[in-house]
Amino acid sequence: MAYENFITQRETLDFLNKENVSFVDGSWYLPAQKRDAKQEFKSARIQGAVYFDIDLIADPNTDLPHMLPHPDMFAEVAGMLGLAHDKPIIVYDGPGLFSAPRVWWTLKIMGAKNVKILEGGFDAWKAEGLPIEKGDPRRPKQTIFQTHFLHDKVASISDVENNIKSGRATLLDARPNARFKGIAPEPRQGMRSGHIPKSSSLPSSDLVENGKLIEVQKLNKIFHDLNIHPDTPVITSCGSGVTAAILALALNETGRDNIKLFDGSWAQWGLPDGPEISINDE
């Protein structure tokens, strides 16, 4: 079964050098990964690609990392990058499925109609010897991106607090299980350890294999074991809203569409003065 939000490398080749298709490098890495996304983009990229910096294309009025910007700001920046809401956009990252889903989600939330993720990512693209562009990136031709912000797909901290009381939605945490349990420290200094009360652990790494989403049958079994049925409301969360998008993507690919992403995630909830937390299975 082919996933609807992905495009294969060979299919992507047909879109190279076509003016109506935009390529977006959405790479972003944790310090522990020891990779410089911006430098890698400057060194090599898919022909005509632009770099989508999730730390800069973000709300400037908060200290929380890469929070969604106001739609007006997004429209301006997306237009400067040559992205249009009504034209195909192909997103990729280095390893294949780490930060690209966050960029995919952001574009969809802001109203992009046709966004695909390059299956396997740029590392696999290079390994296959497919065409790359080196030297200074080209200046994109400015376009118009008309935003249509999907408010109902984004969860605020208040939404999560209310959900703890109502229990209406299943809250999934994409962080590694040791961080969820509070037995491993958070990578961001000063953050508390633990998890949001009444949430369940589903590490995003469990859904990815060799830079690709695992088979749909395996995804369905994982969600079934968590009692997430096709009509079950879900709120996804992680450290800072990046890998939570992997869960949202996987849920979407299995026909589950009642999904919100908690944009602040643990970067907001885990602050020293944040709401109540749970540790281990409390």
C-alpha positions in Angstrom: 0.0 0.0 0.0 1.4 3.4 -1.0 1.2 6.2 1.5 -0.6 9.2 0.1 1.6 11.8 1.8 4.9 10.5 0.4 6.5 10.5 -3.0 9.2 8.1 -4.1 12.7 9.1 -5.3 11.9 7.9 -8.8 8.6 9.7 -8.9 10.4 12.8 -7.7 12.8 12.8 -10.6 9.9 13.6 -12.9 9.4 16.9 -11.1 12.9 18.2 -11.3 13.3 21.6 -13.1 9.5 22.1 -13.3 8.6 25.6 -12.4 5.3 24.7 -10.8 6.8 22.4 -8.2 8.7 23.5 -5.1 11.4 21.5 -3.3 11.9 22.3 0.4 14.7 21.1 2.6 13.2 21.0 6.1 16.1 19.5 7.9 16.6 20.2 11.6 18.6 18.3 14.1 19.1 17.9 17.8 22.5 18.8 19.2 23.2 15.1 19.9 22.8 14.3 16.2 25.8 16.4 15.5 24.6 17.6 12.0 24.4 21.2 10.8 21.3 21.4 8.7 22.0 24.9 7.2 25.6 24.0 6.2 24.5 20.7 4.6 21.9 22.6 2.6 24.5 25.1 1.4 26.8 22.3 0.4 24.3 20.2 -1.5 20.6 20.0 -2.2 17.9 18.9 -4.6 17.9 21.2 -7.6 16.1 24.4 -6.9 15.4 23.6 -3.3 14.9 26.2 -0.6 15.7 25.9 3.1 12.8 26.0 5.5 14.2 27.0 8.9 11.7 26.0 11.6 13.5 28.1 14.2 13.1 31.3 12.1 9.8 30.6 10.5 8.2 30.7 13.9 6.4 32.9 16.4 8.9 35.7 17.4 6.9 36.6 20.4 7.6 33.6 22.5 10.7 31.9 24.0 9.2 28.5 23.2 11.1 26.8 20.3 9.7 26.9 16.7 6.1 27.6 17.6 3.8 28.3 14.7 4.0 31.8 13.4 1.0 34.1 12.7 -0.5 33.2 9.3 0.3 36.6 8.0 4.0 36.2 8.8 4.0 32.7 7.3 2.4 33.9 4.1 5.1 36.6 3.7 8.0 34.2 4.4 6.5 31.3 2.3 6.0 33.7 -0.6 9.6 34.8 -0.4 10.7 31.2 -0.5 8.7 30.8 -3.7 6.1 28.5 -2.1 2.5 28.8 -3.3 -0.6 27.3 -1.5 -2.0 25.9 -4.7 1.1 24.4 -6.2 2.9 21.0 -5.4 5.5 21.1 -2.6 7.9 18.3 -2.0 9.5 18.3 1.5 12.6 16.4 2.6 15.1 16.2 5.4 18.4 14.4 5.7 17.6 11.1 7.3 14.2 10.8 5.7 11.6 11.1 8.5 12.7 13.3 11.4 11.9 17.0 10.8 10.3 16.8 7.4 6.9 15.8 8.9 6.9 19.0 11.0 7.4 21.1 7.9 4.7 19.0 6.1 2.3 19.6 9.0 3.1 23.3 9.1 2.4 23.8 5.4 -0.8 21.8 5.6 -1.9 23.7 8.7 -1.3 27.0 6.9 -3.4 25.9 3.8 -1.0 24.2 1.3 -3.1 21.9 -0.8 -0.5 19.5 -2.1 2.4 18.6 0.1 4.4 15.4 -0.2 7.4 14.1 1.8 10.3 12.6 -0.2 10.5 8.9 0.8 13.9 8.1 2.3 15.1 11.7 2.5 18.2 13.4 1.0 20.7 10.9 2.5 19.0 8.1 0.4 18.8 10.5 -2.6 22.5 11.0 -2.5 23.2 7.3 -1.9 21.3 6.5 -5.1 23.5 8.9 -7.0 20.5 11.1 -8.0 21.0 14.7 -9.2 22.1 17.2 -6.7 22.9 20.9 -6.8 26.0 22.4 -5.2 27.3 25.9 -4.8 25.2 28.9 -3.7 21.5 28.3 -3.6 19.4 30.0 -6.3 17.2 32.9 -5.3 13.6 31.7 -5.6 11.0 33.6 -7.6 8.6 35.3 -5.2 5.1 33.9 -5.1 1.8 34.4 -3.2 0.9 32.0 -0.4 -2.7 32.4 0.6 -3.1 31.0 4.1 -6.1 29.2 5.4 -5.1 28.4 9.0 -6.6 25.1 10.3 -7.2 26.1 14.0 -8.9 22.8 14.8 -5.7 20.9 14.1 -3.6 22.7 16.7 -3.8 22.1 20.5 -3.0 24.8 23.0 -1.8 24.1 26.6 -5.4 24.9 27.7 -6.8 22.3 25.3 -4.5 19.7 26.9 -5.4 20.7 30.4 -9.1 20.5 29.6 -8.6 17.1 27.9 -7.0 15.7 31.1 -10.3 16.5 32.8 -12.6 15.3 30.0 -10.5 12.3 28.8 -12.1 12.9 25.4 -8.9 12.6 23.3 -6.0 10.2 23.6 -2.8 12.1 24.3 0.3 10.5 22.7 3.9 11.4 23.6 6.5 10.9 20.8 9.6 11.3 23.1 11.8 8.3 23.9 10.1 6.2 26.6 12.9 6.9 29.2 12.1 10.6 29.0 8.4 9.9 29.2 9.0 8.0 32.4 11.2 10.7 33.8 14.2 8.4 34.2 16.2 10.2 31.5 16.9 13.9 31.6 15.5 16.4 29.1 17.9 17.8 26.5 16.8 21.3 27.3 18.3 22.8 30.4 16.0 23.6 33.2 13.1 21.4 32.1 11.4 19.0 34.5 11.3 15.3 33.8 8.2 13.2 33.3 5.1 13.3 31.2 1.7 14.9 30.9 -0.9 13.2 33.2 -3.1 10.6 31.5 -0.8 10.5 28.4 0.6 7.4 26.6 4.1 6.8 25.3 4.6 6.2 21.6 8.2 7.0 20.7 8.3 8.3 17.1 11.3 6.1 16.5 9.0 3.0 16.8 7.2 4.2 13.6 10.3 4.8 11.5 12.6 2.2 9.9 15.5 3.1 7.6 14.2 6.6 7.2 10.7 5.5 6.2 7.3 5.0 7.9 6.8 1.4 8.8 4.2 -0.7 7.0 0.5 0.3 7.5 -0.3 -3.1 9.0 2.2 -2.5 11.8 1.0 1.1 12.3 -2.6 -0.2 12.6 -1.6 -2.8 15.2 0.3 -0.2 17.3 -2.7 2.1 17.2 -5.2 -0.7 17.9 -3.1 -1.8 20.9 -3.4 1.8 22.2 -7.2 1.7 21.7 -7.0 4.4 19.0 -9.8 3.6 16.6 -10.5 5.5 13.3 -12.8 7.9 15.0 -10.7 8.4 18.3 -9.7 12.0 18.9 -5.9 12.2 19.4 -3.5 14.9 20.6 0.1 14.4 19.7 3.0 15.8 21.7 6.8 15.5 22.0 9.7 17.6 23.2 9.1 20.7 21.1 6.5 19.8 18.5 8.8 18.3 15.9 8.5 14.5 16.3 4.8 14.9 17.3 4.3 15.6 13.6 5.6 12.0 12.8 2.8 10.6 15.0 0.2 12.9 13.3 1.5 11.8 9.9 1.3 8.1 10.8 -2.2 8.5 12.2 -3.3 10.4 9.0 -1.9 7.6 6.8 -4.0 5.0 8.6 -7.2 7.0 8.0 -7.3 8.7 11.4 -8.0 12.4 10.9 -9.3 13.6 14.2 -5.8 14.8 15.2 -4.4 17.8 16.9 -0.7 18.6 17.6 0.2 20.2 20.9 2.5 22.9 19.5 4.1 23.8 22.8 4.6 20.2 23.8 7.0 19.4 26.7 9.0 22.6 26.0 5.9 24.4 27.4 4.4 21.8 29.8 7.8 20.9 31.3 8.8 24.4 32.3 9.7 24.7 36.0 6.4 26.6 36.6 4.4 24.4 34.3 1.3 22.3 35.1 1.3 19.1 37.0 3.4 16.2 35.7 3.5 12.5 36.1 6.6 10.3 36.5 6.8 6.6 35.6 3.3 5.3 35.8 1.8 7.7 38.3 
